Amino acid sequence: MEEEPQEEFFYCKGAATQVLKLGSFDCRPKNESKTSSKVLFLIIPGNPGIVCYYKLFMQILYKILIPKYPIWAISHAGHCVPPEGMEMMEDIELADVFGLNGQIEHKLAFLRKKVPKDTKLVLIGHSIGCHMILEMMKQEPELQVLKAILLFPTIERMAESPQGKVLTPILRNLRFLVYVPIYFLSFLPGSIKASMVRWALQSLQPLDEATVSASLNLFSVDCAANAMYMGSQEMVQVVQRDDSTIKQFLDKLIFYYGSNDHWCPVAYYEDMKKSFPGGTILLCQKGIRHAFVLDANVEIAQLVIEWLKTDLTNL
């Protein structure tokens, strides 16, 4: 039986935010003394930024992690349905927190508010979460980043990628048409929505129930609209790779590209290898899909632990 993460909802930058937490909440390893190093694993999701998609990954990672450092995952602002009685936004004037740059500031605000400054961070980004991590490290270089693991990183030329060419016109110009069917589907009973999700994901066997519950957020017009709005900005803003930031923090970065990834093709990996021959830039040899949380949580968790073995031993 896997340990269940603690779930928290609160406002960050005025927007509803969900965090899942496993392990000691003072950022020290479980059962260790007060003199132990404070280390926090923090997962920054892709889009949609629904943390329950990462629940099984967190649980497996925590199970095989020694010592038991805490693992947290933070949602993107407005991508998860808040609990009853909590609105999607606080009644205050907001900057564009649901846009791509606003989501980056949202993560930095979370760290300032919830994580002690002397905490060493292991940042795990997935997809657009990798772009966010590079921006976070650029904007706040004083962050105590032990390692940043960038999984299937969408950090350049998103609109030019095979998937980007298909979705850019939809996200930029037609996304409002998608809101109408989502609005009507939102009135269906939860059991029917869950059945629809199971049917859509029937190729995944076994299908993790956390994936089903995470997908139910997409029946919310607010959540779907926020995810698509952020996606529309990704296509425009994530164009040129930030080589200066990568060069500055290269020894702290691990890049893991997919061998059949329609968001970041192998050509992007090859360009990275040429530009940064001394970096840890890896190409998947296991056939893992971009959305690894659907069926490759064990494989990715094992890789993460292997990559971090030396850094954690030296603490």
JOHU-V403886 format. One record per residue. N is the residue number from 0. RES is the residue in one small letter. SS is DSSP state (2 for helix, 1 for strand, 0 for the rest). PSI is psi in whole degrees, -180 to 180 (NA if undefined). D_FIRST is the distance of its C-alpha to the first C-alpha in whole Angstrom. Layout:
BEGIN
n->N res->RES ss->SS psi->PSI d_first->D_FIRST
n->N res->RES ss->SS psi->PSI d_first->D_FIRST
END
This chain:
BEGIN
n->0 res->m ss->0 psi->121 d_first->0
n->1 res->e ss->0 psi->145 d_first->4
n->2 res->e ss->0 psi->136 d_first->7
n->3 res->e ss->0 psi->132 d_first->9
n->4 res->p ss->0 psi->151 d_first->12
n->5 res->q ss->1 psi->138 d_first->15
n->6 res->e ss->1 psi->132 d_first->18
n->7 res->e ss->1 psi->140 d_first->22
n->8 res->f ss->1 psi->137 d_first->25
n->9 res->f ss->1 psi->173 d_first->28
n->10 res->y ss->1 psi->133 d_first->31
n->11 res->c ss->1 psi->125 d_first->32
n->12 res->k ss->0 psi->30 d_first->36
n->13 res->g ss->0 psi->3 d_first->36
n->14 res->a ss->1 psi->145 d_first->33
n->15 res->a ss->1 psi->132 d_first->30
n->16 res->t ss->1 psi->136 d_first->27
n->17 res->q ss->1 psi->136 d_first->23
n->18 res->v ss->1 psi->134 d_first->21
n->19 res->l ss->1 psi->137 d_first->18
n->20 res->k ss->1 psi->131 d_first->17
n->21 res->l ss->1 psi->136 d_first->14
n->22 res->g ss->0 psi->-174 d_first->15
n->23 res->s ss->0 psi->137 d_first->19
n->24 res->f ss->0 psi->0 d_first->21
n->25 res->d ss->0 psi->12 d_first->24
n->26 res->c ss->0 psi->21 d_first->23
n->27 res->r ss->1 psi->156 d_first->23
n->28 res->p ss->0 psi->148 d_first->21
n->29 res->k ss->0 psi->134 d_first->18
n->30 res->n ss->0 psi->17 d_first->20
n->31 res->e ss->0 psi->163 d_first->23
n->32 res->s ss->0 psi->169 d_first->27
n->33 res->k ss->0 psi->-14 d_first->29
n->34 res->t ss->0 psi->-6 d_first->31
n->35 res->s ss->0 psi->154 d_first->28
n->36 res->s ss->0 psi->140 d_first->28
n->37 res->k ss->1 psi->120 d_first->27
n->38 res->v ss->1 psi->136 d_first->25
n->39 res->l ss->1 psi->127 d_first->23
n->40 res->f ss->1 psi->124 d_first->22
n->41 res->l ss->1 psi->123 d_first->23
n->42 res->i ss->1 psi->125 d_first->22
n->43 res->i ss->1 psi->115 d_first->25
n->44 res->p ss->0 psi->173 d_first->25
n->45 res->g ss->0 psi->-153 d_first->27
n->46 res->n ss->0 psi->121 d_first->29
n->47 res->p ss->0 psi->145 d_first->27
n->48 res->g ss->0 psi->62 d_first->26
n->49 res->i ss->0 psi->113 d_first->23
n->50 res->v ss->2 psi->-26 d_first->20
n->51 res->c ss->2 psi->-20 d_first->17
n->52 res->y ss->2 psi->-25 d_first->18
n->53 res->y ss->2 psi->5 d_first->17
n->54 res->k ss->2 psi->-50 d_first->14
n->55 res->l ss->2 psi->-40 d_first->12
n->56 res->f ss->2 psi->-46 d_first->14
n->57 res->m ss->2 psi->-47 d_first->14
n->58 res->q ss->2 psi->-43 d_first->10
n->59 res->i ss->2 psi->-43 d_first->11
n->60 res->l ss->2 psi->-44 d_first->14
n->61 res->y ss->2 psi->-37 d_first->13
n->62 res->k ss->2 psi->-38 d_first->10
n->63 res->i ss->2 psi->-1 d_first->14
n->64 res->l ss->0 psi->127 d_first->16
n->65 res->i ss->0 psi->126 d_first->18
n->66 res->p ss->0 psi->171 d_first->19
n->67 res->k ss->0 psi->76 d_first->17
n->68 res->y ss->0 psi->150 d_first->19
n->69 res->p ss->1 psi->146 d_first->18
n->70 res->i ss->1 psi->123 d_first->18
n->71 res->w ss->1 psi->154 d_first->19
n->72 res->a ss->1 psi->132 d_first->20
n->73 res->i ss->1 psi->136 d_first->23
n->74 res->s ss->0 psi->165 d_first->25
n->75 res->h ss->0 psi->152 d_first->28
n->76 res->a ss->0 psi->124 d_first->30
n->77 res->g ss->0 psi->14 d_first->31
n->78 res->h ss->0 psi->-7 d_first->28
n->79 res->c ss->0 psi->142 d_first->26
n->80 res->v ss->0 psi->121 d_first->27
n->81 res->p ss->0 psi->159 d_first->27
n->82 res->p ss->0 psi->163 d_first->26
n->83 res->e ss->0 psi->134 d_first->29
n->84 res->g ss->0 psi->-8 d_first->32
n->85 res->m ss->0 psi->128 d_first->31
n->86 res->e ss->0 psi->164 d_first->34
n->87 res->m ss->0 psi->-31 d_first->33
n->88 res->m ss->1 psi->147 d_first->36
n->89 res->e ss->0 psi->159 d_first->37
n->90 res->d ss->0 psi->64 d_first->41
n->91 res->i ss->0 psi->165 d_first->42
n->92 res->e ss->0 psi->126 d_first->44
n->93 res->l ss->0 psi->144 d_first->42
n->94 res->a ss->0 psi->-176 d_first->42
n->95 res->d ss->0 psi->69 d_first->41
n->96 res->v ss->0 psi->-24 d_first->37
n->97 res->f ss->0 psi->-11 d_first->36
n->98 res->g ss->0 psi->172 d_first->38
n->99 res->l ss->2 psi->-48 d_first->37
n->100 res->n ss->2 psi->-36 d_first->39
n->101 res->g ss->2 psi->-36 d_first->37
n->102 res->q ss->2 psi->-34 d_first->34
n->103 res->i ss->2 psi->-47 d_first->35
n->104 res->e ss->2 psi->-33 d_first->36
n->105 res->h ss->2 psi->-43 d_first->33
n->106 res->k ss->2 psi->-40 d_first->31
n->107 res->l ss->2 psi->-40 d_first->34
n->108 res->a ss->2 psi->-39 d_first->34
n->109 res->f ss->2 psi->-46 d_first->30
n->110 res->l ss->2 psi->-43 d_first->30
n->111 res->r ss->2 psi->-37 d_first->34
n->112 res->k ss->2 psi->-35 d_first->32
n->113 res->k ss->2 psi->-14 d_first->29
n->114 res->v ss->0 psi->126 d_first->29
n->115 res->p ss->0 psi->145 d_first->31
n->116 res->k ss->0 psi->-29 d_first->34
n->117 res->d ss->0 psi->8 d_first->33
n->118 res->t ss->0 psi->130 d_first->29
n->119 res->k ss->1 psi->134 d_first->29
n->120 res->l ss->1 psi->133 d_first->27
n->121 res->v ss->1 psi->105 d_first->25
n->122 res->l ss->1 psi->127 d_first->26
n->123 res->i ss->1 psi->110 d_first->24
n->124 res->g ss->1 psi->147 d_first->26
n->125 res->h ss->1 psi->128 d_first->26
n->126 res->s ss->0 psi->-121 d_first->29
n->127 res->i ss->2 psi->-20 d_first->31
n->128 res->g ss->2 psi->-26 d_first->29
n->129 res->c ss->2 psi->-43 d_first->31
n->130 res->h ss->2 psi->-43 d_first->34
n->131 res->m ss->2 psi->-42 d_first->33
n->132 res->i ss->2 psi->-44 d_first->32
n->133 res->l ss->2 psi->-40 d_first->35
n->134 res->e ss->2 psi->-39 d_first->37
n->135 res->m ss->2 psi->-43 d_first->35
n->136 res->m ss->2 psi->-35 d_first->36
n->137 res->k ss->2 psi->-45 d_first->40
n->138 res->q ss->2 psi->-30 d_first->40
n->139 res->e ss->0 psi->75 d_first->39
n->140 res->p ss->0 psi->-13 d_first->39
n->141 res->e ss->0 psi->-6 d_first->39
n->142 res->l ss->0 psi->137 d_first->35
n->143 res->q ss->0 psi->70 d_first->33
n->144 res->v ss->1 psi->115 d_first->32
n->145 res->l ss->1 psi->-46 d_first->30
n->146 res->k ss->1 psi->147 d_first->29
n->147 res->a ss->1 psi->119 d_first->29
n->148 res->i ss->1 psi->119 d_first->27
n->149 res->l ss->1 psi->103 d_first->29
n->150 res->l ss->1 psi->122 d_first->27
n->151 res->f ss->0 psi->60 d_first->29
n->152 res->p ss->0 psi->119 d_first->32
n->153 res->t ss->0 psi->88 d_first->34
n->154 res->i ss->0 psi->7 d_first->36
n->155 res->e ss->0 psi->155 d_first->40
n->156 res->r ss->0 psi->46 d_first->42
n->157 res->m ss->0 psi->-43 d_first->39
n->158 res->a ss->0 psi->-22 d_first->42
n->159 res->e ss->0 psi->-13 d_first->43
n->160 res->s ss->0 psi->159 d_first->40
n->161 res->p ss->2 psi->-43 d_first->40
n->162 res->q ss->2 psi->-36 d_first->37
n->163 res->g ss->2 psi->-38 d_first->39
n->164 res->k ss->2 psi->-33 d_first->42
n->165 res->v ss->2 psi->-45 d_first->41
n->166 res->l ss->2 psi->-22 d_first->39
n->167 res->t ss->2 psi->-48 d_first->42
n->168 res->p ss->2 psi->-36 d_first->44
n->169 res->i ss->2 psi->-49 d_first->42
n->170 res->l ss->2 psi->-34 d_first->40
n->171 res->r ss->2 psi->-37 d_first->43
n->172 res->n ss->2 psi->-23 d_first->46
n->173 res->l ss->2 psi->4 d_first->44
n->174 res->r ss->2 psi->-28 d_first->41
n->175 res->f ss->2 psi->-27 d_first->42
n->176 res->l ss->2 psi->-25 d_first->43
n->177 res->v ss->2 psi->-26 d_first->39
n->178 res->y ss->2 psi->-33 d_first->39
n->179 res->v ss->2 psi->-54 d_first->40
n->180 res->p ss->2 psi->-34 d_first->38
n->181 res->i ss->2 psi->-39 d_first->35
n->182 res->y ss->2 psi->-46 d_first->37
n->183 res->f ss->2 psi->-37 d_first->37
n->184 res->l ss->2 psi->-27 d_first->34
n->185 res->s ss->0 psi->-20 d_first->33
n->186 res->f ss->0 psi->-8 d_first->34
n->187 res->l ss->0 psi->151 d_first->32
n->188 res->p ss->0 psi->151 d_first->29
n->189 res->g ss->2 psi->-35 d_first->26
n->190 res->s ss->2 psi->-36 d_first->25
n->191 res->i ss->2 psi->-41 d_first->28
n->192 res->k ss->2 psi->-44 d_first->27
n->193 res->a ss->2 psi->-39 d_first->23
n->194 res->s ss->2 psi->-38 d_first->25
n->195 res->m ss->2 psi->-41 d_first->27
n->196 res->v ss->2 psi->-45 d_first->24
n->197 res->r ss->2 psi->-38 d_first->23
n->198 res->w ss->2 psi->-44 d_first->26
n->199 res->a ss->2 psi->-30 d_first->27
n->200 res->l ss->0 psi->26 d_first->24
n->201 res->q ss->0 psi->-19 d_first->24
n->202 res->s ss->0 psi->-15 d_first->24
n->203 res->l ss->0 psi->110 d_first->21
n->204 res->q ss->0 psi->123 d_first->19
n->205 res->p ss->0 psi->151 d_first->16
n->206 res->l ss->0 psi->120 d_first->17
n->207 res->d ss->0 psi->135 d_first->14
n->208 res->e ss->2 psi->-26 d_first->14
n->209 res->a ss->2 psi->-32 d_first->14
n->210 res->t ss->2 psi->-39 d_first->17
n->211 res->v ss->2 psi->-50 d_first->19
n->212 res->s ss->2 psi->-36 d_first->19
n->213 res->a ss->2 psi->-42 d_first->20
n->214 res->s ss->2 psi->-24 d_first->23
n->215 res->l ss->2 psi->-24 d_first->24
n->216 res->n ss->2 psi->-26 d_first->25
n->217 res->l ss->2 psi->-8 d_first->28
n->218 res->f ss->2 psi->-3 d_first->30
n->219 res->s ss->0 psi->126 d_first->31
n->220 res->v ss->2 psi->-41 d_first->34
n->221 res->d ss->2 psi->-49 d_first->34
n->222 res->c ss->2 psi->-46 d_first->31
n->223 res->a ss->2 psi->-42 d_first->32
n->224 res->a ss->2 psi->-42 d_first->36
n->225 res->n ss->2 psi->-40 d_first->34
n->226 res->a ss->2 psi->-44 d_first->32
n->227 res->m ss->2 psi->-35 d_first->35
n->228 res->y ss->2 psi->-47 d_first->38
n->229 res->m ss->2 psi->-41 d_first->36
n->230 res->g ss->2 psi->-38 d_first->36
n->231 res->s ss->2 psi->-36 d_first->40
n->232 res->q ss->2 psi->-34 d_first->40
n->233 res->e ss->2 psi->-44 d_first->38
n->234 res->m ss->2 psi->-30 d_first->41
n->235 res->v ss->2 psi->-38 d_first->43
n->236 res->q ss->2 psi->-30 d_first->42
n->237 res->v ss->0 psi->88 d_first->40
n->238 res->v ss->0 psi->-64 d_first->43
n->239 res->q ss->0 psi->131 d_first->44
n->240 res->r ss->0 psi->138 d_first->42
n->241 res->d ss->0 psi->78 d_first->42
n->242 res->d ss->2 psi->-33 d_first->43
n->243 res->s ss->2 psi->-41 d_first->45
n->244 res->t ss->2 psi->-42 d_first->41
n->245 res->i ss->2 psi->-44 d_first->39
n->246 res->k ss->2 psi->-41 d_first->42
n->247 res->q ss->2 psi->-38 d_first->42
n->248 res->f ss->0 psi->20 d_first->38
n->249 res->l ss->2 psi->-38 d_first->38
n->250 res->d ss->2 psi->-14 d_first->37
n->251 res->k ss->2 psi->-3 d_first->34
n->252 res->l ss->1 psi->140 d_first->33
n->253 res->i ss->1 psi->121 d_first->31
n->254 res->f ss->1 psi->135 d_first->31
n->255 res->y ss->1 psi->109 d_first->29
n->256 res->y ss->1 psi->150 d_first->31
n->257 res->g ss->0 psi->151 d_first->30
n->258 res->s ss->0 psi->-12 d_first->33
n->259 res->n ss->0 psi->54 d_first->33
n->260 res->d ss->0 psi->117 d_first->33
n->261 res->h ss->0 psi->-4 d_first->35
n->262 res->w ss->0 psi->-33 d_first->35
n->263 res->c ss->0 psi->90 d_first->35
n->264 res->p ss->0 psi->165 d_first->37
n->265 res->v ss->2 psi->-31 d_first->38
n->266 res->a ss->2 psi->-34 d_first->41
n->267 res->y ss->2 psi->-41 d_first->40
n->268 res->y ss->2 psi->-47 d_first->38
n->269 res->e ss->2 psi->-39 d_first->41
n->270 res->d ss->2 psi->-41 d_first->43
n->271 res->m ss->2 psi->-43 d_first->40
n->272 res->k ss->2 psi->-40 d_first->41
n->273 res->k ss->2 psi->-40 d_first->44
n->274 res->s ss->2 psi->-32 d_first->45
n->275 res->f ss->0 psi->70 d_first->42
n->276 res->p ss->0 psi->-22 d_first->42
n->277 res->g ss->0 psi->-1 d_first->41
n->278 res->g ss->0 psi->164 d_first->38
n->279 res->t ss->1 psi->91 d_first->34
n->280 res->i ss->1 psi->111 d_first->35
n->281 res->l ss->1 psi->150 d_first->32
n->282 res->l ss->1 psi->128 d_first->32
n->283 res->c ss->0 psi->133 d_first->29
n->284 res->q ss->0 psi->11 d_first->30
n->285 res->k ss->0 psi->2 d_first->27
n->286 res->g ss->0 psi->26 d_first->28
n->287 res->i ss->0 psi->136 d_first->25
n->288 res->r ss->0 psi->163 d_first->26
n->289 res->h ss->0 psi->-47 d_first->27
n->290 res->a ss->0 psi->68 d_first->24
n->291 res->f ss->2 psi->-24 d_first->22
n->292 res->v ss->2 psi->-14 d_first->19
n->293 res->l ss->2 psi->-33 d_first->19
n->294 res->d ss->0 psi->11 d_first->19
n->295 res->a ss->0 psi->36 d_first->19
n->296 res->n ss->2 psi->-40 d_first->16
n->297 res->v ss->2 psi->-48 d_first->15
n->298 res->e ss->2 psi->-45 d_first->19
n->299 res->i ss->2 psi->-40 d_first->20
n->300 res->a ss->2 psi->-43 d_first->17
n->301 res->q ss->2 psi->-40 d_first->18
n->302 res->l ss->2 psi->-44 d_first->22
n->303 res->v ss->2 psi->-47 d_first->22
n->304 res->i ss->2 psi->-41 d_first->21
n->305 res->e ss->2 psi->-44 d_first->23
n->306 res->w ss->2 psi->-31 d_first->26
n->307 res->l ss->2 psi->-4 d_first->25
n->308 res->k ss->2 psi->-49 d_first->25
n->309 res->t ss->2 psi->-45 d_first->29
n->310 res->d ss->2 psi->-41 d_first->29
n->311 res->l ss->2 psi->-33 d_first->26
n->312 res->t ss->2 psi->-34 d_first->27
n->313 res->n ss->0 psi->-4 d_first->31
n->314 res->l ss->0 psi->NA d_first->30
END
